[in-house]
């Protein structure tokens, strides 16, 4: 199963499908087939592994990180292929929370006389694709928030300048993070101030680019900006004309789209993992709405030495307003530090 998990991690961004790996072991305990899912429309991991195994799949044991699908999507059900191949046992890491599967795949295999063992390295199997499980269980994307700040806590100077708080290696780390999500979220103020492209810029990167998502209130967006070259999804609380992309209206307070309704809408569009990159008003709104599950903070090896701009707008009035988080990773990246955390409440 751990080998299947390693294979699943080879997958590029497969959303809205899950990242899955599979291994076929013959009757002599030899590995005769391996596979992982490469993306929507491509063969699922079990099919790739069975094809590699060929006739050796007869009587074999198949390890798969996620319960085999039992429904027709872009490809036929994997349970049918496993039954047709004549395997004797299927070992599953995690049951698929998708209501179209949710134990039905395991039931069909058992009904066909195949032994099914579930829950093997389940926690590790779920960690392969936490956004998939979050989306299928809650109906909304997994939301990660990210910011870079000076050692004394400013994300930008008082005049708005912020390039560069961190060094090259930390920025490369941030682009790797972008490559793992389905959409990058910024506010209209960030578009006006920074003119970001919100794409992945890594040497040799050929994977899919995340969808740029702009949260806009009633203030105007610039007619000319790099983001318009990328056909963004603009979520607005008011009707407006945009140069390119898609406009979706979502009502909200303070003249900005409601974060909860925005996440629900984006989840319905197959965006399973979002990265919120700013600015401070969007970061505050999404954090206070409770839609953020985890975060990544880069601490640059510079000290501003005065009052700059904070990661979240608004007033931190009382210590009781703070939300406890669990730091899961603290690591050096070049001369900077990266902290990864999960929200506890």
N, C-alpha and C positions, 0 to 999 in steps of 0.2 A: 504493500500500500504506500509506503514512503517513496518507493520508486515512481509509482503512479502520480503521487503528489508533486514530485520533482518534474515529471513530464508536464503536468498541468501548468506549472509555472513557466513553461516555455511558450505558452500561448501568448499571442499578441492580444490586444484588447478585443474580446469576443462579444461584448455586450451588443444587444440585449441577451445573448446566449451566455451561459456560464463557462468558466474555464474548467476543463475536465481533462484528466489523464487516465490512461488505462494500460494494464499489463496482462498478457495471456501467458499462463504457465501450463505446460503439458503434463501428461501423466508421470513423466520422469523428473518433474520439478525443474525443467529447463524453460527459460524465457524464450517463447517462440513468436511473440508479437508485442509491439508497443505502439502507442499512439496518443495524440493529444488533439483537441479541437482547435482549428485554426481560424474560425470565424463564421458568422452567419452564412448559411448556404453550403458550407463545407461539411464533409463527413464528420460525424461525431467521433470522439476518442475511441469508443468501443469498436466502431466500424473500421477505423484505421488499423487498430490492433488486430482485429479478426482477419482483415485482408492480408496483413503481414503473416499471420499464423497459418492461413490456408487450411489444409486438411488436418493440421496438427491441433486445430481448435476442438476437434471431436474429443469429448471427455475431459477437456481442459478446465482449469480454474481461471476465471477472469476477475481481475481486480480493477475497480473503477472508483474514482474519488466521489462521484455523485451518482445517485440512483439512476439507472437507465430510463430513458423516456419511453412512455407508452402511448404517445399521441402523434398524429401526423402534423408536422410543421413544414419547414422548407425541405426536410428530409423525412424518410419513413421512420417508424418507431425502432429504437435500438433493441427493445425486448424481442421483437420479431426476428431480428438478425441473430441475436444470441440463441434463441430457440432453434432457428434453422441451422446454426453452426453445430448444434449438438453438445454444447458445453455442459459440464456436470455441476459446476458451482459458480456462483457470482458473489464476490465479496465487495461490499459497498462501504465507502467511507461515511457519507452523509445522505440521509433521505432528502429528496428534492422538495423544497417547500412550495414550488409552483403547484397551484391547485389542480392543474391538468395532469400532474404526476402524483405527488404526495402519497407515496406508498402503493400506488396502482401498478407501477412498474415492477416492484418486488412481488406483488400479489400475482401478476400474470406469469412471472417466471416460476413461482412456486406451483401455480396451477399446471404448468407444463412439466412438472417433475424435477425442476432444477433447484438445488439447494441454494438458499440465499442467506448470507450472513451480513448483518448491517452494523453500523456504529464502530467500525474499525478505524482507529485514529481519526475519529470524527472531528475533534477540535482542530486538528491540523488540516483536515480536508476543508473545513469551513473557512479557515484562514487563507486558503488559496484565492478565494473570491468573496470577501466580506460584503462587497457592494451588491452582489447578486442575492445573497441571503437577506440582506437588509431590505432590498427592493421587493422581493417576493413575500417577505413576512410583514412588511409595513406599508407597501404600496408607494413609497417615496424613495428618492435617491439617497444614497449615503453621501453626506456632505462633509467635506474636509475644508477647514479654513487655513490659510497660509499668510504669514507676513514676515518681513525682515525688519529688524530694528537695531539701533545702536545699543551699546552696552548699558547706556543710561535710559533706554526705553523709548526712543523716538523712531517712528517709521519714516519720517521726513523732517527736514528743517522747517522752520516757520514760514519760509518763502516757498515751500512745496518741493524743493529739490531733494532727491533721494538716490541719485545714481552717482557712485554706487556704495551702498551700505555694506554689502558683502563682496567677497572676492570671487574669482572665476570658478573655483571648485564648488562653492555653495550655490552659485547660479546654475552650474551644470546639474547639481543635485535637484534644484527646483524644476529644471526642464525635464529631468527624468520623472519627477512627480507629475508634471503635466501629461507626459506620455502615458500615464496609467489611468487617466480619468476620461470621462466621456464629454464633459463640458467644463469650461473655465468661466467663472462668473465675476463680472466687475460692474461697478456703477457708472452712470453717465459722467459723473465728475472725473473718474479715472480716465475715461475716453477723452474728455476735453483736456485734461492736464497732462497726461502721459502719452497719448496716442499709441496705445499698445497694439500689438498684432495678436497676442494670446496664442501663439503657435508653439510647437516644439522645435527648438533649434539645437539639435545635437549632431555632432559629426557622424555621418553615415546613417542617420535615422531615416527609415523608410516606412515606418508604421503609420497608422491612421492618426489624423490630427483631431484634437478635441474640438467640439463645437464652441465657438465664442458666444457668450450669453451676456447681454447688456441689460442691467436693471435701470429703468428710466422712470423718473417722475414726470413733472410737467415742464421742467426746464428743457431748452432745446439741445439737440445733439448736433455736433459739427457736420457740415455737408461733406467735408473732405477729411477722411481719417483712414489709417491703414486697415482698420477692422472691417471696413466696407468691402475690401477685396476678399474677405473670407466668408461672406454671406452669413452674418451673425443672426442669432435669434434675439430679438429685442422684446423684452417684457416691459410693458408700459402700463401706467395707471390712467393714461389718457390717449385718445386717438392722435396719431401723428403720421407724417410722411417720412419714410426712411429711404436712403439712396439704394440700398440693396438688402437682401436677407428676408427675414420673416418677422412680422409684428404680431404679438399676442397681447391682448389687453387683459390685465388682472387687477381687480379692484384692491384697494388697500387703504391704510391710514397714512397720515402725514404726506399725502400726495405721492406715495411710493407703493408699488405692488406688494401685497401681503406675502411674506416669505413662505408661509405654510401652503397657501394656495399655489404659489409659484412652483414649489417643489412637487406638489401633487400633479400639476400640469406637465412638468418636465419628466416626471416618472412615467406618466401615460405615454409620453413620446419616446420611451425606450432609453432615456438617459439615466443610468443606474448609479453613476458616481460623478459628483460635482466637486470642483475645486473653487472655493471663494477666495479671490485674490485682492479684493478691495473695491472701493476705498473704505475709509473709516465709517461712513454712514451705512453702507451696505453690510459691513462686518458687524456693526452694532445691531442692526435690525435683525439679521439672520441669527446672531448669537442669542439675542434676547427672546427671539421667537422659539428657541429650543430646537431648531432644525439641524444644528451643527453637531456632528457626532465625534469628530476628532480634529486634530490640528497639527500643523508643522510650523515651528518658529525658528527662524534663522537669526542668530545674534552675531552681528558683525563686530570685528575687532577695532571699533572706533567709538569714541565718546563724544557726544554732541556738545556737552558742557552747558546746556541751557534748555529752555522749554521749546520743544519741537512739537510735531504732530504725533498723536498716539494711534495705536492700531485700531481702536474703536472710538467713534465720536461719542459725545455726551459726557455726563458727569458720573464718576464713581463716588456716590454719596456716602455709602456706609459699608463697612466690611461684611455685613450680613448680606449684601447684594452680590457678593462674589460667589462664583460657582466652582466647586472643587473638581479638579481633573487629576488623572493619573498619568504621570510621565512614564511612557513606555520605552523611550530611547533617548539617550543623551550622548551625542558623539561629536568629535571634532571633524570638521570638513575644511581642510586647509588651515587657515589661521582663524576660522570662524567656528561657531558651534551651532548644531541643529538639535532641536528638542522636538520629539514627537509625543503627543498626548492624546488621551481619550477622555471625553466628558463623562462624568460620573452621574450627573443628574440633569 
